[in-house]
Amino acid sequence: MATVLLIVKIMPDSPSTDLEAIKNLAKVSMEKENAQSITFEEKPIAFGLKAIFMKFSFPEEKGTDIVETILSKIPHVSSITIEDYRRAFG
């Protein structure tokens, strides 16, 4: 069983969206799917809108479809993009 390192860009639907609520739901949802070492970073996009970049390790055999499906169901999330996917060694 290999492990992959993922960076997922989560776009909220408006600048007034509660980013902390999205982060909490994303963390809980992905931990249920065996994601580990979850961290978040916010980056400004435009006009007050910020994207959330979620970084975590994940079992490779589960694939990225499950990640996209779970995170896209979070309220006030506009889109999900896999920004980086790397196989972890060690």
C-alpha positions as CSV (number, residue, x, y, z in Angstrom):
1,M,0.0,0.0,0.0
2,A,1.6,3.2,-1.2
3,T,0.9,6.7,0.3
4,V,0.4,9.8,-1.8
5,L,0.8,13.4,-0.8
6,L,-2.0,15.6,-2.1
7,I,-2.5,19.4,-2.3
8,V,-6.2,20.2,-3.0
9,K,-7.4,23.7,-3.8
10,I,-10.9,24.4,-2.3
11,M,-12.7,27.4,-3.6
12,P,-15.5,28.9,-1.5
13,D,-18.6,30.3,-3.2
14,S,-18.2,33.8,-1.9
15,P,-15.7,36.1,0.0
16,S,-18.0,36.1,3.0
17,T,-18.0,32.3,3.4
18,D,-16.7,31.0,6.7
19,L,-13.4,29.4,5.8
20,E,-12.9,27.9,9.2
21,A,-16.2,25.9,8.9
22,I,-15.0,24.6,5.5
23,K,-11.6,23.6,7.0
24,N,-13.2,21.8,9.9
25,L,-15.6,19.8,7.8
26,A,-12.9,19.0,5.3
27,K,-10.5,17.8,8.0
28,V,-13.2,15.6,9.7
29,S,-14.4,14.2,6.3
30,M,-10.9,13.3,5.1
31,E,-9.8,11.8,8.4
32,K,-12.7,9.3,8.1
33,E,-11.0,8.2,4.8
34,N,-7.6,7.7,6.5
35,A,-6.1,11.0,5.5
36,Q,-3.2,12.0,7.7
37,S,-1.0,15.1,8.5
38,I,-3.7,17.5,7.3
39,T,-2.7,21.2,7.0
40,F,-4.3,24.2,5.5
41,E,-3.1,27.4,3.9
42,E,-5.2,30.3,2.7
43,K,-4.2,32.3,-0.4
44,P,-5.9,35.5,-1.7
45,I,-7.4,35.1,-5.2
46,A,-9.2,38.4,-6.0
47,F,-11.7,40.9,-4.6
48,G,-11.5,39.5,-1.1
49,L,-11.9,35.8,-2.2
50,K,-9.5,33.4,-0.6
51,A,-8.7,29.8,-1.7
52,I,-8.0,27.1,0.8
53,F,-5.1,24.8,0.0
54,M,-5.4,21.5,1.9
55,K,-2.3,19.3,2.2
56,F,-2.4,15.7,3.4
57,S,-1.2,12.2,2.9
58,F,-3.7,9.6,1.6
59,P,-3.7,5.9,0.7
60,E,-3.0,5.7,-3.0
61,E,-5.4,2.8,-3.6
62,K,-8.4,5.0,-2.7
63,G,-7.8,7.4,-5.6
64,T,-8.5,11.0,-6.0
65,D,-12.2,10.6,-7.1
66,I,-13.2,10.0,-3.5
67,V,-11.4,13.1,-2.3
68,E,-13.1,15.3,-4.9
69,T,-16.5,13.8,-4.2
70,I,-16.3,14.2,-0.5
71,L,-14.9,17.8,-0.5
72,S,-17.3,19.0,-3.2
73,K,-20.3,18.1,-0.9
74,I,-19.2,20.6,1.8
75,P,-21.6,23.5,2.0
76,H,-20.4,26.8,0.3
77,V,-17.7,25.1,-1.7
78,S,-17.7,26.2,-5.3
79,S,-15.0,23.9,-6.7
80,I,-12.3,21.4,-5.9
81,T,-9.0,21.1,-7.8
82,I,-6.2,18.6,-7.3
83,E,-3.2,20.9,-7.5
84,D,-0.4,18.3,-6.7
85,Y,-0.2,14.5,-6.5
86,R,3.0,12.8,-5.5
87,R,3.8,9.3,-4.4
88,A,5.5,9.3,-1.0
89,F,8.5,7.0,-0.4
90,G,9.8,5.9,2.9
